[in-house]
Amino acid sequence: MRTTAMLKIKNELRLCADLIRAKRKHFRETVSRLSKSGGNTSTWHNKDLRELTTQLARLQHEFRHKHIAFCLLRGRGREQIETPAKDNPPNEDVIAEKLSEYMAAIAKETQEVSGETLRARQS
């Protein structure tokens, strides 16, 4: 069932993916610029690269968990969504939090639609 809440979640995932792509491109351009100018490309010593790396990792972490929650909401099995490395399991608490947030948004929308349908039948 395609609800506007589901479409909003999917749109949110798209925007997050676009932002990740933009940050990754900016990171690559920054490293390229620094290496051409003879600057230090170590993320530890370069503040700009360190900030970009941190932002990118945070966005990827957020996207991963939102994506897993969205796919579970759509009825996909874990093995269909991803096969994580042994040392990189997803954070189940974050997934459960996102899943309950998404389910609440869908339930709210369903109640609003039900209320509108009921009012339309009464008139």
Residue pairs with C-beta under 8 A, 6 or more apart in sequence:
3 106
3 109
3 110
4 109
5 102
5 105
5 106
5 108
5 109
6 73
6 74
6 106
8 105
9 66
9 70
9 73
9 102
9 105
10 70
12 66
13 63
13 66
13 67
13 70
16 59
16 62
16 63
16 66
17 63
19 59
20 56
20 59
20 60
20 63
23 52
23 55
23 56
23 59
24 56
26 52
27 49
27 52
27 53
27 56
30 48
30 49
30 52
31 41
31 49
33 39
34 40
34 41
34 46
34 49
35 41
39 46
40 46
41 49
42 49
43 49
43 50
43 53
44 50
64 82
64 90
65 90
65 91
65 94
65 95
65 98
66 98
67 81
68 78
68 81
68 82
68 90
68 95
69 95
69 98
69 99
69 102
70 98
70 102
71 80
71 81
72 78
72 81
72 95
72 99
73 99
73 102
73 103
73 106
82 90
84 90
